[in-house]
Amino acid sequence: MATHLLDRVFVVALKDQPYELRDVDGTPVSPERARQIIAEKYTVPEEVRKRNNRKTRQTRVEKQAERQFAHRERGKESPPA
């Protein structure tokens, strides 16, 4: 992504023209319309953000590790047949 942005900056500097916002079809759009497009198509829902944030992922990993440990411990407690 950074190289793509760098390419944009280079072209804008080379042409000595302001950057022009465009939609996915290449049609020029206003800043307001660009914000609308982003809000409609590219905004991550809050539910997904909460589900995938760092703290939630870490908690999920810790719980999984605890379950695996408990499962192993239960297997060790079984008397031999």
PDB file of N, CA, C and O in Angstrom:
ATOM      1  N   MET A   1       0.820  -1.179   0.000  1.00  0.00           N
ATOM      2  CA  MET A   1       0.000   0.000   0.000  1.00  0.00           C
ATOM      3  C   MET A   1       0.871   1.253   0.000  1.00  0.00           C
ATOM      4  O   MET A   1       0.553   2.228  -0.681  1.00  0.00           O
ATOM      5  N   ALA A   2       1.954   1.235   0.748  1.00  0.00           N
ATOM      6  CA  ALA A   2       2.823   2.406   0.820  1.00  0.00           C
ATOM      7  C   ALA A   2       3.435   2.714  -0.538  1.00  0.00           C
ATOM      8  O   ALA A   2       3.565   3.880  -0.908  1.00  0.00           O
ATOM      9  N   THR A   3       3.814   1.675  -1.288  1.00  0.00           N
ATOM     10  CA  THR A   3       4.395   1.927  -2.606  1.00  0.00           C
ATOM     11  C   THR A   3       3.364   2.522  -3.548  1.00  0.00           C
ATOM     12  O   THR A   3       3.693   3.354  -4.394  1.00  0.00           O
ATOM     13  N   HIS A   4       2.107   2.091  -3.400  1.00  0.00           N
ATOM     14  CA  HIS A   4       1.039   2.647  -4.237  1.00  0.00           C
ATOM     15  C   HIS A   4       0.865   4.136  -3.937  1.00  0.00           C
ATOM     16  O   HIS A   4       0.728   4.946  -4.855  1.00  0.00           O
ATOM     17  N   LEU A   5       0.872   4.489  -2.671  1.00  0.00           N
ATOM     18  CA  LEU A   5       0.748   5.897  -2.291  1.00  0.00           C
ATOM     19  C   LEU A   5       1.950   6.695  -2.769  1.00  0.00           C
ATOM     20  O   LEU A   5       1.809   7.832  -3.220  1.00  0.00           O
ATOM     21  N   LEU A   6       3.128   6.102  -2.672  1.00  0.00           N
ATOM     22  CA  LEU A   6       4.332   6.775  -3.147  1.00  0.00           C
ATOM     23  C   LEU A   6       4.246   7.021  -4.649  1.00  0.00           C
ATOM     24  O   LEU A   6       4.653   8.080  -5.126  1.00  0.00           O
ATOM     25  N   ASP A   7       3.721   6.055  -5.396  1.00  0.00           N
ATOM     26  CA  ASP A   7       3.521   6.241  -6.835  1.00  0.00           C
ATOM     27  C   ASP A   7       2.593   7.417  -7.106  1.00  0.00           C
ATOM     28  O   ASP A   7       2.849   8.214  -8.009  1.00  0.00           O
ATOM     29  N   ARG A   8       1.520   7.532  -6.333  1.00  0.00           N
ATOM     30  CA  ARG A   8       0.581   8.645  -6.503  1.00  0.00           C
ATOM     31  C   ARG A   8       1.277   9.981  -6.263  1.00  0.00           C
ATOM     32  O   ARG A   8       1.135  10.918  -7.050  1.00  0.00           O
ATOM     33  N   VAL A   9       2.027  10.056  -5.170  1.00  0.00           N
ATOM     34  CA  VAL A   9       2.735  11.296  -4.835  1.00  0.00           C
ATOM     35  C   VAL A   9       3.711  11.656  -5.945  1.00  0.00           C
ATOM     36  O   VAL A   9       3.808  12.820  -6.335  1.00  0.00           O
ATOM     37  N   PHE A  10       4.427  10.678  -6.450  1.00  0.00           N
ATOM     38  CA  PHE A  10       5.399  10.921  -7.513  1.00  0.00           C
ATOM     39  C   PHE A  10       4.725  11.479  -8.761  1.00  0.00           C
ATOM     40  O   PHE A  10       5.208  12.451  -9.341  1.00  0.00           O
ATOM     41  N   VAL A  11       3.618  10.877  -9.181  1.00  0.00           N
ATOM     42  CA  VAL A  11       2.917  11.326 -10.387  1.00  0.00           C
ATOM     43  C   VAL A  11       2.371  12.741 -10.194  1.00  0.00           C
ATOM     44  O   VAL A  11       2.474  13.576 -11.092  1.00  0.00           O
ATOM     45  N   VAL A  12       1.795  13.007  -9.032  1.00  0.00           N
ATOM     46  CA  VAL A  12       1.259  14.345  -8.757  1.00  0.00           C
ATOM     47  C   VAL A  12       2.382  15.377  -8.803  1.00  0.00           C
ATOM     48  O   VAL A  12       2.207  16.453  -9.374  1.00  0.00           O
ATOM     49  N   ALA A  13       3.527  15.063  -8.213  1.00  0.00           N
ATOM     50  CA  ALA A  13       4.661  15.984  -8.218  1.00  0.00           C
ATOM     51  C   ALA A  13       5.215  16.151  -9.624  1.00  0.00           C
ATOM     52  O   ALA A  13       5.599  17.254 -10.013  1.00  0.00           O
ATOM     53  N   LEU A  14       5.260  15.075 -10.382  1.00  0.00           N
ATOM     54  CA  LEU A  14       5.795  15.111 -11.739  1.00  0.00           C
ATOM     55  C   LEU A  14       4.926  15.964 -12.652  1.00  0.00           C
ATOM     56  O   LEU A  14       5.444  16.754 -13.440  1.00  0.00           O
ATOM     57  N   LYS A  15       3.612  15.812 -12.552  1.00  0.00           N
ATOM     58  CA  LYS A  15       2.679  16.567 -13.398  1.00  0.00           C
ATOM     59  C   LYS A  15       2.439  17.978 -12.875  1.00  0.00           C
ATOM     60  O   LYS A  15       1.910  18.828 -13.591  1.00  0.00           O
ATOM     61  N   ASP A  16       2.831  18.227 -11.614  1.00  0.00           N
ATOM     62  CA  ASP A  16       2.598  19.517 -10.965  1.00  0.00           C
ATOM     63  C   ASP A  16       1.118  19.875 -10.989  1.00  0.00           C
ATOM     64  O   ASP A  16       0.738  21.011 -11.276  1.00  0.00           O
ATOM     65  N   GLN A  17       0.287  18.872 -10.679  1.00  0.00           N
ATOM     66  CA  GLN A  17      -1.160  19.059 -10.616  1.00  0.00           C
ATOM     67  C   GLN A  17      -1.658  18.521  -9.279  1.00  0.00           C
ATOM     68  O   GLN A  17      -1.045  17.621  -8.703  1.00  0.00           O
ATOM     69  N   PRO A  18      -2.761  19.066  -8.788  1.00  0.00           N
ATOM     70  CA  PRO A  18      -3.306  18.528  -7.531  1.00  0.00           C
ATOM     71  C   PRO A  18      -3.841  17.110  -7.737  1.00  0.00           C
ATOM     72  O   PRO A  18      -4.231  16.735  -8.843  1.00  0.00           O
ATOM     73  N   TYR A  19      -3.852  16.337  -6.662  1.00  0.00           N
ATOM     74  CA  TYR A  19      -4.371  14.976  -6.723  1.00  0.00           C
ATOM     75  C   TYR A  19      -5.867  15.016  -6.968  1.00  0.00           C
ATOM     76  O   TYR A  19      -6.578  15.818  -6.362  1.00  0.00           O
ATOM     77  N   GLU A  20      -6.345  14.160  -7.847  1.00  0.00           N
ATOM     78  CA  GLU A  20      -7.765  14.125  -8.199  1.00  0.00           C
ATOM     79  C   GLU A  20      -8.386  12.842  -7.661  1.00  0.00           C
ATOM     80  O   GLU A  20      -7.966  11.740  -8.012  1.00  0.00           O
ATOM     81  N   LEU A  21      -9.395  13.001  -6.802  1.00  0.00           N
ATOM     82  CA  LEU A  21     -10.099  11.839  -6.261  1.00  0.00           C
ATOM     83  C   LEU A  21     -10.926  11.183  -7.355  1.00  0.00           C
ATOM     84  O   LEU A  21     -11.553  11.866  -8.164  1.00  0.00           O
ATOM     85  N   ARG A  22     -10.924   9.846  -7.375  1.00  0.00           N
ATOM     86  CA  ARG A  22     -11.695   9.101  -8.372  1.00  0.00           C
ATOM     87  C   ARG A  22     -12.379   7.920  -7.702  1.00  0.00           C
ATOM     88  O   ARG A  22     -11.940   7.436  -6.659  1.00  0.00           O
ATOM     89  N   ASP A  23     -13.474   7.462  -8.329  1.00  0.00           N
ATOM     90  CA  ASP A  23     -14.135   6.261  -7.814  1.00  0.00           C
ATOM     91  C   ASP A  23     -13.448   5.038  -8.403  1.00  0.00           C
ATOM     92  O   ASP A  23     -12.451   5.172  -9.112  1.00  0.00           O
ATOM     93  N   VAL A  24     -13.967   3.850  -8.121  1.00  0.00           N
ATOM     94  CA  VAL A  24     -13.307   2.624  -8.582  1.00  0.00           C
ATOM     95  C   VAL A  24     -13.323   2.473 -10.098  1.00  0.00           C
ATOM     96  O   VAL A  24     -12.536   1.707 -10.655  1.00  0.00           O
ATOM     97  N   ASP A  25     -14.215   3.199 -10.769  1.00  0.00           N
ATOM     98  CA  ASP A  25     -14.270   3.156 -12.232  1.00  0.00           C
ATOM     99  C   ASP A  25     -13.342   4.178 -12.874  1.00  0.00           C
ATOM    100  O   ASP A  25     -13.195   4.203 -14.096  1.00  0.00           O
ATOM    101  N   GLY A  26     -12.711   5.026 -12.053  1.00  0.00           N
ATOM    102  CA  GLY A  26     -11.806   6.038 -12.578  1.00  0.00           C
ATOM    103  C   GLY A  26     -12.474   7.375 -12.840  1.00  0.00           C
ATOM    104  O   GLY A  26     -11.839   8.290 -13.363  1.00  0.00           O
ATOM    105  N   THR A  27     -13.741   7.502 -12.485  1.00  0.00           N
ATOM    106  CA  THR A  27     -14.470   8.749 -12.688  1.00  0.00           C
ATOM    107  C   THR A  27     -14.100   9.736 -11.580  1.00  0.00           C
ATOM    108  O   THR A  27     -14.141   9.377 -10.403  1.00  0.00           O
ATOM    109  N   PRO A  28     -13.738  10.978 -11.935  1.00  0.00           N
ATOM    110  CA  PRO A  28     -13.436  11.973 -10.896  1.00  0.00           C
ATOM    111  C   PRO A  28     -14.650  12.210  -9.997  1.00  0.00           C
ATOM    112  O   PRO A  28     -15.782  12.270 -10.476  1.00  0.00           O
ATOM    113  N   VAL A  29     -14.407  12.344  -8.696  1.00  0.00           N
ATOM    114  CA  VAL A  29     -15.480  12.594  -7.730  1.00  0.00           C
ATOM    115  C   VAL A  29     -15.062  13.719  -6.783  1.00  0.00           C
ATOM    116  O   VAL A  29     -13.877  14.005  -6.611  1.00  0.00           O
ATOM    117  N   SER A  30     -16.062  14.343  -6.178  1.00  0.00           N
ATOM    118  CA  SER A  30     -15.802  15.397  -5.198  1.00  0.00           C
ATOM    119  C   SER A  30     -15.363  14.757  -3.879  1.00  0.00           C
ATOM    120  O   SER A  30     -15.588  13.566  -3.661  1.00  0.00           O
ATOM    121  N   PRO A  31     -14.743  15.539  -3.006  1.00  0.00           N
ATOM    122  CA  PRO A  31     -14.376  14.988  -1.692  1.00  0.00           C
ATOM    123  C   PRO A  31     -15.592  14.462  -0.928  1.00  0.00           C
ATOM    124  O   PRO A  31     -15.494  13.451  -0.234  1.00  0.00           O
ATOM    125  N   GLU A  32     -16.731  15.136  -1.051  1.00  0.00           N
ATOM    126  CA  GLU A  32     -17.948  14.689  -0.369  1.00  0.00           C
ATOM    127  C   GLU A  32     -18.398  13.333  -0.897  1.00  0.00           C
ATOM    128  O   GLU A  32     -18.738  12.437  -0.125  1.00  0.00           O
ATOM    129  N   ARG A  33     -18.397  13.190  -2.226  1.00  0.00           N
ATOM    130  CA  ARG A  33     -18.808  11.919  -2.833  1.00  0.00           C
ATOM    131  C   ARG A  33     -17.819  10.806  -2.466  1.00  0.00           C
ATOM    132  O   ARG A  33     -18.224   9.666  -2.237  1.00  0.00           O
ATOM    133  N   ALA A  34     -16.540  11.134  -2.409  1.00  0.00           N
ATOM    134  CA  ALA A  34     -15.535  10.141  -2.011  1.00  0.00           C
ATOM    135  C   ALA A  34     -15.819   9.650  -0.593  1.00  0.00           C
ATOM    136  O   ALA A  34     -15.718   8.453  -0.322  1.00  0.00           O
ATOM    137  N   ARG A  35     -16.170  10.559   0.310  1.00  0.00           N
ATOM    138  CA  ARG A  35     -16.508  10.168   1.684  1.00  0.00           C
ATOM    139  C   ARG A  35     -17.740   9.269   1.708  1.00  0.00           C
ATOM    140  O   ARG A  35     -17.796   8.304   2.470  1.00  0.00           O
ATOM    141  N   GLN A  36     -18.731   9.590   0.868  1.00  0.00           N
ATOM    142  CA  GLN A  36     -19.938   8.758   0.790  1.00  0.00           C
ATOM    143  C   GLN A  36     -19.589   7.343   0.333  1.00  0.00           C
ATOM    144  O   GLN A  36     -20.049   6.360   0.915  1.00  0.00           O
ATOM    145  N   ILE A  37     -18.780   7.252  -0.704  1.00  0.00           N
ATOM    146  CA  ILE A  37     -18.382   5.941  -1.241  1.00  0.00           C
ATOM    147  C   ILE A  37     -17.661   5.132  -0.163  1.00  0.00           C
ATOM    148  O   ILE A  37     -17.929   3.944   0.018  1.00  0.00           O
ATOM    149  N   ILE A  38     -16.750   5.785   0.546  1.00  0.00           N
ATOM    150  CA  ILE A  38     -16.008   5.101   1.609  1.00  0.00           C
ATOM    151  C   ILE A  38     -16.959   4.616   2.693  1.00  0.00           C
ATOM    152  O   ILE A  38     -16.855   3.478   3.151  1.00  0.00           O
ATOM    153  N   ALA A  39     -17.887   5.477   3.106  1.00  0.00           N
ATOM    154  CA  ALA A  39     -18.837   5.105   4.163  1.00  0.00           C
ATOM    155  C   ALA A  39     -19.734   3.953   3.728  1.00  0.00           C
ATOM    156  O   ALA A  39     -20.044   3.074   4.532  1.00  0.00           O
ATOM    157  N   GLU A  40     -20.152   3.950   2.468  1.00  0.00           N
ATOM    158  CA  GLU A  40     -21.064   2.922   1.967  1.00  0.00           C
ATOM    159  C   GLU A  40     -20.379   1.578   1.738  1.00  0.00           C
ATOM    160  O   GLU A  40     -20.939   0.530   2.059  1.00  0.00           O
ATOM    161  N   LYS A  41     -19.170   1.609   1.184  1.00  0.00           N
ATOM    162  CA  LYS A  41     -18.561   0.365   0.712  1.00  0.00           C
ATOM    163  C   LYS A  41     -17.340  -0.110   1.493  1.00  0.00           C
ATOM    164  O   LYS A  41     -17.039  -1.304   1.485  1.00  0.00           O
ATOM    165  N   TYR A  42     -16.642   0.780   2.156  1.00  0.00           N
ATOM    166  CA  TYR A  42     -15.336   0.400   2.700  1.00  0.00           C
ATOM    167  C   TYR A  42     -15.180   0.601   4.202  1.00  0.00           C
ATOM    168  O   TYR A  42     -14.080   0.426   4.726  1.00  0.00           O
ATOM    169  N   THR A  43     -16.232   0.958   4.899  1.00  0.00           N
ATOM    170  CA  THR A  43     -16.148   1.135   6.341  1.00  0.00           C
ATOM    171  C   THR A  43     -16.383  -0.205   7.029  1.00  0.00           C
ATOM    172  O   THR A  43     -17.346  -0.910   6.726  1.00  0.00           O
ATOM    173  N   VAL A  44     -15.500  -0.546   7.952  1.00  0.00           N
ATOM    174  CA  VAL A  44     -15.619  -1.802   8.693  1.00  0.00           C
ATOM    175  C   VAL A  44     -16.674  -1.613   9.781  1.00  0.00           C
ATOM    176  O   VAL A  44     -16.585  -0.667  10.563  1.00  0.00           O
ATOM    177  N   PRO A  45     -17.674  -2.499   9.843  1.00  0.00           N
ATOM    178  CA  PRO A  45     -18.709  -2.373  10.873  1.00  0.00           C
ATOM    179  C   PRO A  45     -18.111  -2.446  12.284  1.00  0.00           C
ATOM    180  O   PRO A  45     -17.116  -3.132  12.517  1.00  0.00           O
ATOM    181  N   GLU A  46     -18.734  -1.729  13.209  1.00  0.00           N
ATOM    182  CA  GLU A  46     -18.243  -1.676  14.586  1.00  0.00           C
ATOM    183  C   GLU A  46     -18.176  -3.073  15.217  1.00  0.00           C
ATOM    184  O   GLU A  46     -17.260  -3.364  15.986  1.00  0.00           O
ATOM    185  N   GLU A  47     -19.147  -3.933  14.892  1.00  0.00           N
ATOM    186  CA  GLU A  47     -19.157  -5.301  15.425  1.00  0.00           C
ATOM    187  C   GLU A  47     -17.886  -6.053  15.021  1.00  0.00           C
ATOM    188  O   GLU A  47     -17.300  -6.775  15.827  1.00  0.00           O
ATOM    189  N   VAL A  48     -17.470  -5.876  13.772  1.00  0.00           N
ATOM    190  CA  VAL A  48     -16.263  -6.545  13.281  1.00  0.00           C
ATOM    191  C   VAL A  48     -15.029  -5.952  13.953  1.00  0.00           C
ATOM    192  O   VAL A  48     -14.109  -6.685  14.315  1.00  0.00           O
ATOM    193  N   ARG A  49     -15.003  -4.638  14.123  1.00  0.00           N
ATOM    194  CA  ARG A  49     -13.876  -3.996  14.809  1.00  0.00           C
ATOM    195  C   ARG A  49     -13.713  -4.547  16.223  1.00  0.00           C
ATOM    196  O   ARG A  49     -12.604  -4.872  16.646  1.00  0.00           O
ATOM    197  N   LYS A  50     -14.823  -4.650  16.947  1.00  0.00           N
ATOM    198  CA  LYS A  50     -14.763  -5.160  18.318  1.00  0.00           C
ATOM    199  C   LYS A  50     -14.298  -6.608  18.338  1.00  0.00           C
ATOM    200  O   LYS A  50     -13.511  -7.006  19.198  1.00  0.00           O
ATOM    201  N   ARG A  51     -14.791  -7.394  17.385  1.00  0.00           N
ATOM    202  CA  ARG A  51     -14.449  -8.812  17.342  1.00  0.00           C
ATOM    203  C   ARG A  51     -12.969  -9.014  17.020  1.00  0.00           C
ATOM    204  O   ARG A  51     -12.359  -9.979  17.480  1.00  0.00           O
ATOM    205  N   ASN A  52     -12.400  -8.118  16.242  1.00  0.00           N
ATOM    206  CA  ASN A  52     -11.034  -8.319  15.767  1.00  0.00           C
ATOM    207  C   ASN A  52      -9.991  -7.409  16.408  1.00  0.00           C
ATOM    208  O   ASN A  52      -8.846  -7.380  15.959  1.00  0.00           O
ATOM    209  N   ASN A  53     -10.364  -6.665  17.450  1.00  0.00           N
ATOM    210  CA  ASN A  53      -9.349  -5.797  18.036  1.00  0.00           C
ATOM    211  C   ASN A  53      -8.318  -6.622  18.800  1.00  0.00           C
ATOM    212  O   ASN A  53      -8.559  -7.786  19.123  1.00  0.00           O
ATOM    213  N   ARG A  54      -7.200  -6.029  19.079  1.00  0.00           N
ATOM    214  CA  ARG A  54      -6.062  -6.745  19.662  1.00  0.00           C
ATOM    215  C   ARG A  54      -6.406  -7.402  21.000  1.00  0.00           C
ATOM    216  O   ARG A  54      -6.053  -8.557  21.236  1.00  0.00           O
ATOM    217  N   LYS A  55      -7.091  -6.668  21.868  1.00  0.00           N
ATOM    218  CA  LYS A  55      -7.411  -7.212  23.191  1.00  0.00           C
ATOM    219  C   LYS A  55      -8.327  -8.431  23.073  1.00  0.00           C
ATOM    220  O   LYS A  55      -8.124  -9.427  23.767  1.00  0.00           O
ATOM    221  N   THR A  56      -9.323  -8.358  22.205  1.00  0.00           N
ATOM    222  CA  THR A  56     -10.247  -9.476  22.022  1.00  0.00           C
ATOM    223  C   THR A  56      -9.518 -10.694  21.465  1.00  0.00           C
ATOM    224  O   THR A  56      -9.738 -11.814  21.925  1.00  0.00           O
ATOM    225  N   ARG A  57      -8.656 -10.482  20.484  1.00  0.00           N
ATOM    226  CA  ARG A  57      -7.891 -11.598  19.914  1.00  0.00           C
ATOM    227  C   ARG A  57      -6.997 -12.232  20.972  1.00  0.00           C
ATOM    228  O   ARG A  57      -6.900 -13.456  21.054  1.00  0.00           O
ATOM    229  N   GLN A  58      -6.344 -11.399  21.783  1.00  0.00           N
ATOM    230  CA  GLN A  58      -5.458 -11.916  22.829  1.00  0.00           C
ATOM    231  C   GLN A  58      -6.244 -12.739  23.839  1.00  0.00           C
ATOM    232  O   GLN A  58      -5.799 -13.811  24.249  1.00  0.00           O
ATOM    233  N   THR A  59      -7.404 -12.246  24.240  1.00  0.00           N
ATOM    234  CA  THR A  59      -8.255 -12.973  25.190  1.00  0.00           C
ATOM    235  C   THR A  59      -8.676 -14.315  24.606  1.00  0.00           C
ATOM    236  O   THR A  59      -8.674 -15.329  25.304  1.00  0.00           O
ATOM    237  N   ARG A  60      -9.037 -14.319  23.326  1.00  0.00           N
ATOM    238  CA  ARG A  60      -9.460 -15.557  22.668  1.00  0.00           C
ATOM    239  C   ARG A  60      -8.318 -16.572  22.651  1.00  0.00           C
ATOM    240  O   ARG A  60      -8.537 -17.757  22.904  1.00  0.00           O
ATOM    241  N   VAL A  61      -7.107 -16.116  22.357  1.00  0.00           N
ATOM    242  CA  VAL A  61      -5.941 -17.005  22.331  1.00  0.00           C
ATOM    243  C   VAL A  61      -5.674 -17.568  23.728  1.00  0.00           C
ATOM    244  O   VAL A  61      -5.385 -18.755  23.878  1.00  0.00           O
ATOM    245  N   GLU A  62      -5.773 -16.711  24.748  1.00  0.00           N
ATOM    246  CA  GLU A  62      -5.532 -17.170  26.118  1.00  0.00           C
ATOM    247  C   GLU A  62      -6.564 -18.208  26.544  1.00  0.00           C
ATOM    248  O   GLU A  62      -6.209 -19.209  27.167  1.00  0.00           O
ATOM    249  N   LYS A  63      -7.827 -17.986  26.220  1.00  0.00           N
ATOM    250  CA  LYS A  63      -8.870 -18.949  26.582  1.00  0.00           C
ATOM    251  C   LYS A  63      -8.652 -20.282  25.877  1.00  0.00           C
ATOM    252  O   LYS A  63      -8.849 -21.347  26.463  1.00  0.00           O
ATOM    253  N   GLN A  64      -8.243 -20.211  24.612  1.00  0.00           N
ATOM    254  CA  GLN A  64      -7.987 -21.444  23.869  1.00  0.00           C
ATOM    255  C   GLN A  64      -6.827 -22.212  24.513  1.00  0.00           C
ATOM    256  O   GLN A  64      -6.882 -23.436  24.633  1.00  0.00           O
ATOM    257  N   ALA A  65      -5.791 -21.499  24.922  1.00  0.00           N
ATOM    258  CA  ALA A  65      -4.649 -22.148  25.573  1.00  0.00           C
ATOM    259  C   ALA A  65      -5.081 -22.789  26.892  1.00  0.00           C
ATOM    260  O   ALA A  65      -4.650 -23.895  27.218  1.00  0.00           O
ATOM    261  N   GLU A  66      -5.932 -22.092  27.651  1.00  0.00           N
ATOM    262  CA  GLU A  66      -6.429 -22.651  28.915  1.00  0.00           C
ATOM    263  C   GLU A  66      -7.238 -23.924  28.675  1.00  0.00           C
ATOM    264  O   GLU A  66      -7.101 -24.896  29.418  1.00  0.00           O
ATOM    265  N   ARG A  67      -8.078 -23.922  27.642  1.00  0.00           N
ATOM    266  CA  ARG A  67      -8.881 -25.114  27.329  1.00  0.00           C
ATOM    267  C   ARG A  67      -7.983 -26.282  26.945  1.00  0.00           C
ATOM    268  O   ARG A  67      -8.207 -27.412  27.379  1.00  0.00           O
ATOM    269  N   GLN A  68      -6.968 -26.010  26.131  1.00  0.00           N
ATOM    270  CA  GLN A  68      -6.056 -27.073  25.723  1.00  0.00           C
ATOM    271  C   GLN A  68      -5.301 -27.633  26.927  1.00  0.00           C
ATOM    272  O   GLN A  68      -5.121 -28.846  27.041  1.00  0.00           O
ATOM    273  N   PHE A  69      -4.863 -26.757  27.819  1.00  0.00           N
ATOM    274  CA  PHE A  69      -4.148 -27.192  29.017  1.00  0.00           C
ATOM    275  C   PHE A  69      -5.055 -28.048  29.896  1.00  0.00           C
ATOM    276  O   PHE A  69      -4.642 -29.103  30.378  1.00  0.00           O
ATOM    277  N   ALA A  70      -6.290 -27.593  30.103  1.00  0.00           N
ATOM    278  CA  ALA A  70      -7.247 -28.335  30.933  1.00  0.00           C
ATOM    279  C   ALA A  70      -7.533 -29.701  30.321  1.00  0.00           C
ATOM    280  O   ALA A  70      -7.656 -30.689  31.044  1.00  0.00           O
ATOM    281  N   HIS A  71      -7.639 -29.765  29.005  1.00  0.00           N
ATOM    282  CA  HIS A  71      -7.903 -31.029  28.321  1.00  0.00           C
ATOM    283  C   HIS A  71      -6.738 -31.998  28.542  1.00  0.00           C
ATOM    284  O   HIS A  71      -6.955 -33.180  28.806  1.00  0.00           O
ATOM    285  N   ARG A  72      -5.518 -31.503  28.434  1.00  0.00           N
ATOM    286  CA  ARG A  72      -4.345 -32.353  28.652  1.00  0.00           C
ATOM    287  C   ARG A  72      -4.279 -32.840  30.099  1.00  0.00           C
ATOM    288  O   ARG A  72      -3.955 -33.997  30.364  1.00  0.00           O
ATOM    289  N   GLU A  73      -4.592 -31.937  31.030  1.00  0.00           N
ATOM    290  CA  GLU A  73      -4.546 -32.303  32.450  1.00  0.00           C
ATOM    291  C   GLU A  73      -5.579 -33.377  32.771  1.00  0.00           C
ATOM    292  O   GLU A  73      -5.303 -34.291  33.549  1.00  0.00           O
ATOM    293  N   ARG A  74      -6.761 -33.274  32.179  1.00  0.00           N
ATOM    294  CA  ARG A  74      -7.793 -34.300  32.408  1.00  0.00           C
ATOM    295  C   ARG A  74      -7.322 -35.646  31.894  1.00  0.00           C
ATOM    296  O   ARG A  74      -7.607 -36.676  32.505  1.00  0.00           O
ATOM    297  N   GLY A  75      -6.611 -35.654  30.786  1.00  0.00           N
ATOM    298  CA  GLY A  75      -6.089 -36.897  30.231  1.00  0.00           C
ATOM    299  C   GLY A  75      -5.051 -37.538  31.133  1.00  0.00           C
ATOM    300  O   GLY A  75      -4.948 -38.763  31.180  1.00  0.00           O
ATOM    301  N   LYS A  76      -4.282 -36.734  31.847  1.00  0.00           N
ATOM    302  CA  LYS A  76      -3.254 -37.256  32.756  1.00  0.00           C
ATOM    303  C   LYS A  76      -3.867 -37.852  34.018  1.00  0.00           C
ATOM    304  O   LYS A  76      -3.293 -38.763  34.614  1.00  0.00           O
ATOM    305  N   GLU A  77      -5.029 -37.345  34.429  1.00  0.00           N
ATOM    306  CA  GLU A  77      -5.667 -37.799  35.665  1.00  0.00           C
ATOM    307  C   GLU A  77      -6.358 -39.151  35.511  1.00  0.00           C
ATOM    308  O   GLU A  77      -6.661 -39.794  36.516  1.00  0.00           O
ATOM    309  N   SER A  78      -6.611 -39.592  34.309  1.00  0.00           N
ATOM    310  CA  SER A  78      -7.308 -40.863  34.098  1.00  0.00           C
ATOM    311  C   SER A  78      -6.455 -42.012  34.610  1.00  0.00           C
ATOM    312  O   SER A  78      -5.276 -42.107  34.268  1.00  0.00           O
ATOM    313  N   PRO A  79      -7.040 -42.893  35.431  1.00  0.00           N
ATOM    314  CA  PRO A  79      -6.271 -44.047  35.928  1.00  0.00           C
ATOM    315  C   PRO A  79      -5.999 -45.031  34.792  1.00  0.00           C
ATOM    316  O   PRO A  79      -6.812 -45.164  33.878  1.00  0.00           O
ATOM    317  N   PRO A  80      -4.874 -45.709  34.846  1.00  0.00           N
ATOM    318  CA  PRO A  80      -4.573 -46.687  33.787  1.00  0.00           C
ATOM    319  C   PRO A  80      -5.576 -47.838  33.813  1.00  0.00           C
ATOM    320  O   PRO A  80      -6.070 -48.217  34.874  1.00  0.00           O
ATOM    321  N   ALA A  81      -5.865 -48.378  32.660  1.00  0.00           N
ATOM    322  CA  ALA A  81      -6.874 -49.446  32.553  1.00  0.00           C
ATOM    323  C   ALA A  81      -6.334 -50.795  32.916  1.00  0.00           C
ATOM    324  O   ALA A  81      -7.065 -51.785  32.872  1.00  0.00           O
TER     325      ALA A  81
END
